[in-house]
Amino acid sequence: MYKIAIVGSGNVAWHLTKRLVEQKVDVVLLARNKSKLAEFEHNFNIKTYDKIKPIGGIDLYIIAVKDSAIAHVAAQLKNQPLAHTAGSIEMDLLSFYTDQFGVIYPFQTFRRETDVSWQQIPVFVEACCPDFEQKISSIANLLSPNIFYLNSHKRQYLHLAGVFTNNFINHLLSITKQILETHGLKYQWVFPLLQKTIENAQKFAPGQVQTGPAVRNDKIVIEKHLKLLQNPDWQKVYSALSQSIFNSTKSSDDLD
């Protein structure tokens, strides 16, 4: 069985540690935040280190830190087997610090207080060479059965798609919640609509099931909505999305 070092103490590090410990993997944690290290020790009963440096017997260091810190961390783990977990960072960044390097990118949003279903999460791997790819894939398979090889160029587009799917939609829901609650309406009333939207997206091409005033180019309703919004930032979001929907619909019609 592998001995894995997780580097970092954020949300991704938490869920990687939790999953690997559940799989009976020998896990250690390297991070500087001593209060967070104590949380990992308490919850997972693992060995932790408050300095990022090589330690003996590690099969892979998984760097789970913010993108801007990856190079700094890798520089402290020179000549060690390294993999980062970032969607938007090229694998070759690690080549400056070791000749054994790769990527393990779980395509999911992580929060410490929220459980995830690893059985359903796709995990994308990349490696410097076939032998290390085999090791990376074997370790990734301890996280999820859904392992796919993806190079750095294509992974950046996947990460971009994830921002649209998760970050942008979550922000739109935040606006939705504020609109409703400001006017004494219940946020949970939108959940059946949201669920149906997700179901439709899984069954059909999203463009084929697009509805609403932007598709119809209903300028009267659109102007009414813009006046109701009042918040200038939200008005810009509404206008930009409506125009994009209309343009996409018009382009589709031109193809018929």
C-alpha positions in Angstrom: 0.0 0.0 0.0 1.1 3.5 -0.7 2.3 6.1 1.8 0.9 9.5 0.7 1.8 13.0 1.9 -0.9 15.6 1.4 0.5 19.1 1.3 -1.9 21.8 2.4 -4.7 22.2 4.9 -7.6 23.6 2.9 -10.8 22.1 1.6 -9.2 19.9 -1.1 -6.6 18.6 1.3 -9.4 17.8 3.8 -11.4 15.7 1.4 -8.3 14.0 -0.1 -7.2 13.0 3.4 -10.6 11.8 4.4 -11.0 9.7 1.3 -7.6 8.1 1.5 -7.9 7.4 5.2 -11.2 5.7 4.5 -9.4 3.6 1.9 -6.9 2.5 4.6 -4.0 4.4 3.0 -1.1 5.6 5.2 -1.5 9.4 5.0 0.6 12.2 6.5 -0.1 15.9 6.2 2.3 18.7 5.7 1.1 22.3 6.3 2.1 25.4 8.3 -1.3 26.2 9.9 -0.9 24.5 13.3 -4.6 25.0 14.3 -5.7 23.2 11.1 -3.1 20.5 11.6 -4.7 19.8 15.0 -8.1 19.4 13.3 -6.6 16.9 10.8 -5.0 14.9 13.7 -8.2 14.9 15.7 -10.5 13.9 12.8 -8.3 11.4 10.9 -5.7 10.2 13.5 -2.8 10.9 11.1 0.8 12.2 11.6 1.2 15.8 10.7 4.2 18.1 10.1 4.2 21.9 10.4 7.1 22.3 8.0 7.0 21.5 4.3 10.0 19.3 3.6 10.8 15.8 2.4 10.2 13.0 4.8 11.1 9.4 4.5 9.2 6.7 2.7 6.7 8.8 0.8 5.4 7.4 -2.5 3.7 10.6 -3.6 3.4 14.2 -2.4 0.0 15.6 -3.4 0.2 19.4 -3.5 -3.3 20.7 -2.6 -2.7 24.4 -2.1 -3.8 27.5 -3.9 -2.5 27.8 -7.5 -0.1 30.7 -6.7 1.6 28.6 -4.0 2.3 25.4 -6.0 5.7 26.5 -7.3 6.8 27.7 -3.8 5.7 24.3 -2.2 7.4 22.3 -5.0 10.6 24.1 -4.5 10.7 22.9 -0.9 10.1 19.3 -2.1 12.9 19.0 -4.7 13.6 15.6 -6.3 10.5 14.1 -4.7 7.6 12.5 -6.5 5.0 15.3 -6.9 1.5 15.8 -8.2 -0.7 18.9 -7.9 -4.5 19.1 -7.9 -5.1 22.3 -9.9 -7.2 22.5 -13.0 -5.7 25.6 -14.5 -1.9 25.0 -13.8 0.2 23.1 -16.3 1.8 19.9 -15.2 5.2 21.1 -16.5 5.5 23.7 -13.7 6.6 20.8 -11.5 9.3 19.7 -14.0 11.6 22.5 -12.6 11.7 20.7 -9.2 11.7 17.0 -9.9 11.8 14.4 -12.7 8.7 12.5 -11.2 5.7 14.7 -11.6 2.0 14.7 -12.5 -1.5 15.9 -11.8 -4.4 14.4 -10.0 -7.4 16.7 -10.6 -10.7 15.8 -9.0 -13.4 17.6 -11.0 -15.6 18.7 -8.0 -16.2 21.6 -5.7 -15.1 20.9 -2.1 -16.1 22.4 1.2 -14.9 20.9 4.5 -18.4 20.7 6.0 -20.0 19.1 3.0 -19.7 15.4 2.1 -19.0 14.4 -1.5 -19.6 11.1 -3.4 -16.3 10.0 -4.7 -17.8 7.1 -6.6 -19.4 9.7 -8.9 -16.5 12.2 -9.2 -14.3 12.1 -12.4 -10.7 12.4 -11.6 -8.3 13.5 -14.3 -4.6 12.5 -14.4 -1.5 13.5 -16.3 2.1 12.3 -15.8 5.6 13.0 -17.0 6.1 9.4 -18.2 4.4 6.1 -18.6 5.8 4.6 -15.4 4.7 7.6 -13.3 1.4 7.7 -15.0 0.8 4.1 -13.8 1.5 5.2 -10.2 -0.6 8.3 -10.5 -3.5 6.4 -11.9 -3.3 3.7 -9.3 -3.3 6.3 -6.5 -6.2 8.3 -8.2 -8.1 5.0 -8.4 -8.1 4.9 -4.6 -10.2 8.1 -4.7 -12.6 7.3 -7.5 -13.3 4.5 -10.1 -13.7 7.2 -12.7 -10.2 8.0 -13.9 -9.4 9.7 -17.2 -6.2 10.9 -18.8 -6.2 14.6 -19.8 -3.3 16.8 -20.8 -2.7 20.2 -19.3 -4.1 22.1 -22.3 -7.5 20.4 -22.3 -7.6 20.4 -18.5 -7.6 24.2 -18.6 -10.8 24.1 -20.7 -12.4 21.7 -18.3 -11.5 24.0 -15.4 -13.0 26.9 -17.3 -16.2 24.9 -17.9 -16.3 24.1 -14.2 -16.2 27.9 -13.4 -19.3 28.4 -15.5 -21.0 25.3 -14.1 -20.3 25.8 -10.5 -19.0 29.3 -9.6 -21.1 31.3 -11.9 -24.3 29.3 -11.3 -23.7 29.6 -7.5 -23.3 33.4 -7.8 -26.6 33.6 -9.8 -28.3 31.6 -7.0 -26.8 34.0 -4.5 -28.5 36.9 -6.4 -31.7 34.9 -6.6 -31.7 34.3 -2.8 -31.2 38.0 -2.2 -33.9 39.1 -4.6 -36.5 36.7 -3.0 -35.6 37.3 0.6 -35.5 41.1 0.2 -39.1 41.0 -1.0 -40.4 38.5 1.6 -40.3 35.5 -0.7 -39.0 32.0 0.1 -35.7 30.9 -1.5 -36.7 27.3 -1.4 -39.5 28.0 -3.8 -36.9 27.9 -6.6 -35.6 24.4 -5.8 -38.1 22.4 -7.9 -37.3 24.7 -10.9 -33.6 24.3 -10.3 -34.0 20.5 -10.1 -35.9 20.4 -13.3 -33.2 22.6 -15.0 -30.5 20.1 -13.9 -32.6 17.1 -15.1 -33.2 18.8 -18.5 -29.4 19.5 -18.8 -28.7 15.8 -18.3 -31.2 14.7 -20.8 -31.0 17.3 -23.6 -28.6 19.7 -25.2 -29.1 22.8 -23.0 -29.6 25.1 -26.0 -32.5 23.0 -27.1 -34.4 23.5 -23.8 -33.6 27.2 -23.3 -36.7 29.2 -22.3 -37.5 32.7 -21.1 -37.8 36.2 -22.3 -34.3 36.4 -23.9 -35.1 33.5 -26.2 -38.3 35.2 -27.3 -36.5 38.6 -27.5 -39.4 39.9 -25.3 -38.0 43.4 -24.7 -41.0 44.5 -22.6 -40.4 41.8 -20.0 -36.6 42.3 -20.1 -36.9 46.0 -19.5 -39.4 45.4 -16.7 -36.9 43.0 -15.0 -34.0 45.4 -15.3 -36.1 48.1 -13.6 -37.0 45.7 -10.8 -33.4 44.7 -10.2 -32.1 48.3 -9.4 -28.7 46.9 -8.5 -26.4 48.1 -11.3 -24.1 45.0 -11.1 -27.1 42.7 -11.3 -28.6 44.7 -14.2 -25.3 44.2 -16.1 -25.3 40.4 -15.4 -29.0 40.2 -16.5 -28.3 42.2 -19.7 -25.2 40.3 -20.6 -26.7 36.9 -20.1 -29.9 37.8 -22.0 -28.0 39.1 -24.9 -25.8 36.0 -25.0 -28.9 33.8 -24.9 -30.5 35.8 -27.7 -27.4 35.6 -29.8 -27.0 31.9 -29.3 -30.6 31.3 -30.2 -30.3 33.5 -33.3 -27.2 31.7 -34.4 -29.0 28.3 -34.0 -31.8 29.6 -36.1 -29.4 30.7 -38.8 -28.2 27.1 -39.1 -31.7 25.7 -39.9 
